[in-house]
């Protein structure tokens, strides 16, 4: 497989979305919003991700 110098190197997609779970993209977008709201402070990426995941679950994901 050829790669040009301008190709993006992205990780492979994660596991398929399970019913009642937020998608990786939804978590990523909210985690980035939380990062921005925190003043773009570095070193809190995991906490932002986990907080975003929990907030999305509380908003109705995971409820029938």
CNS distance restraints for C-alpha pairs under 8 A (distance, minus, plus):
assign (resid   3 and name CA) (resid   7 and name CA) 6.15 0.50 0.50
assign (resid  14 and name CA) (resid  24 and name CA) 7.80 0.50 0.50
assign (resid  17 and name CA) (resid  21 and name CA) 6.61 0.50 0.50
assign (resid  17 and name CA) (resid  22 and name CA) 7.40 0.50 0.50
assign (resid  17 and name CA) (resid  23 and name CA) 5.87 0.50 0.50
assign (resid  17 and name CA) (resid  24 and name CA) 7.85 0.50 0.50
assign (resid  19 and name CA) (resid  62 and name CA) 7.74 0.50 0.50
assign (resid  20 and name CA) (resid  61 and name CA) 4.98 0.50 0.50
assign (resid  20 and name CA) (resid  62 and name CA) 4.23 0.50 0.50
assign (resid  20 and name CA) (resid  63 and name CA) 6.67 0.50 0.50
assign (resid  20 and name CA) (resid  64 and name CA) 7.42 0.50 0.50
assign (resid  21 and name CA) (resid  57 and name CA) 7.08 0.50 0.50
assign (resid  21 and name CA) (resid  61 and name CA) 5.50 0.50 0.50
assign (resid  21 and name CA) (resid  62 and name CA) 5.86 0.50 0.50
assign (resid  22 and name CA) (resid  26 and name CA) 6.19 0.50 0.50
assign (resid  22 and name CA) (resid  27 and name CA) 6.70 0.50 0.50
assign (resid  22 and name CA) (resid  53 and name CA) 7.28 0.50 0.50
assign (resid  22 and name CA) (resid  56 and name CA) 6.50 0.50 0.50
assign (resid  22 and name CA) (resid  57 and name CA) 6.99 0.50 0.50
assign (resid  22 and name CA) (resid  61 and name CA) 6.33 0.50 0.50
assign (resid  23 and name CA) (resid  27 and name CA) 6.40 0.50 0.50
assign (resid  24 and name CA) (resid  28 and name CA) 6.01 0.50 0.50
assign (resid  25 and name CA) (resid  29 and name CA) 6.13 0.50 0.50
assign (resid  26 and name CA) (resid  30 and name CA) 6.32 0.50 0.50
assign (resid  27 and name CA) (resid  31 and name CA) 5.93 0.50 0.50
assign (resid  27 and name CA) (resid  49 and name CA) 6.65 0.50 0.50
assign (resid  27 and name CA) (resid  52 and name CA) 5.61 0.50 0.50
assign (resid  27 and name CA) (resid  53 and name CA) 5.61 0.50 0.50
assign (resid  27 and name CA) (resid  56 and name CA) 7.44 0.50 0.50
assign (resid  28 and name CA) (resid  32 and name CA) 6.12 0.50 0.50
assign (resid  28 and name CA) (resid  49 and name CA) 6.96 0.50 0.50
assign (resid  28 and name CA) (resid  52 and name CA) 7.81 0.50 0.50
assign (resid  29 and name CA) (resid  33 and name CA) 6.32 0.50 0.50
assign (resid  30 and name CA) (resid  34 and name CA) 6.20 0.50 0.50
assign (resid  30 and name CA) (resid  49 and name CA) 7.93 0.50 0.50
assign (resid  30 and name CA) (resid  52 and name CA) 5.48 0.50 0.50
assign (resid  31 and name CA) (resid  35 and name CA) 6.17 0.50 0.50
assign (resid  31 and name CA) (resid  45 and name CA) 7.68 0.50 0.50
assign (resid  31 and name CA) (resid  48 and name CA) 4.95 0.50 0.50
assign (resid  31 and name CA) (resid  49 and name CA) 4.98 0.50 0.50
assign (resid  31 and name CA) (resid  51 and name CA) 7.36 0.50 0.50
assign (resid  31 and name CA) (resid  52 and name CA) 5.17 0.50 0.50
assign (resid  32 and name CA) (resid  36 and name CA) 6.23 0.50 0.50
assign (resid  32 and name CA) (resid  48 and name CA) 7.56 0.50 0.50
assign (resid  33 and name CA) (resid  37 and name CA) 6.17 0.50 0.50
assign (resid  34 and name CA) (resid  38 and name CA) 6.17 0.50 0.50
assign (resid  34 and name CA) (resid  48 and name CA) 6.07 0.50 0.50
assign (resid  34 and name CA) (resid  52 and name CA) 7.56 0.50 0.50
assign (resid  35 and name CA) (resid  39 and name CA) 6.74 0.50 0.50
assign (resid  35 and name CA) (resid  40 and name CA) 5.20 0.50 0.50
assign (resid  35 and name CA) (resid  41 and name CA) 6.97 0.50 0.50
assign (resid  35 and name CA) (resid  44 and name CA) 7.76 0.50 0.50
assign (resid  35 and name CA) (resid  45 and name CA) 7.39 0.50 0.50
assign (resid  35 and name CA) (resid  48 and name CA) 6.48 0.50 0.50
assign (resid  36 and name CA) (resid  40 and name CA) 4.86 0.50 0.50
assign (resid  44 and name CA) (resid  48 and name CA) 6.13 0.50 0.50
assign (resid  45 and name CA) (resid  49 and name CA) 6.14 0.50 0.50
assign (resid  46 and name CA) (resid  50 and name CA) 6.18 0.50 0.50
assign (resid  47 and name CA) (resid  51 and name CA) 5.96 0.50 0.50
assign (resid  48 and name CA) (resid  52 and name CA) 5.99 0.50 0.50
assign (resid  49 and name CA) (resid  53 and name CA) 6.18 0.50 0.50
assign (resid  50 and name CA) (resid  54 and name CA) 6.20 0.50 0.50
assign (resid  51 and name CA) (resid  55 and name CA) 6.10 0.50 0.50
assign (resid  52 and name CA) (resid  56 and name CA) 6.16 0.50 0.50
assign (resid  53 and name CA) (resid  57 and name CA) 6.23 0.50 0.50
assign (resid  54 and name CA) (resid  58 and name CA) 6.17 0.50 0.50
assign (resid  55 and name CA) (resid  59 and name CA) 6.21 0.50 0.50
assign (resid  56 and name CA) (resid  60 and name CA) 6.95 0.50 0.50
assign (resid  56 and name CA) (resid  61 and name CA) 6.34 0.50 0.50
assign (resid  57 and name CA) (resid  61 and name CA) 4.49 0.50 0.50
assign (resid  57 and name CA) (resid  62 and name CA) 6.09 0.50 0.50
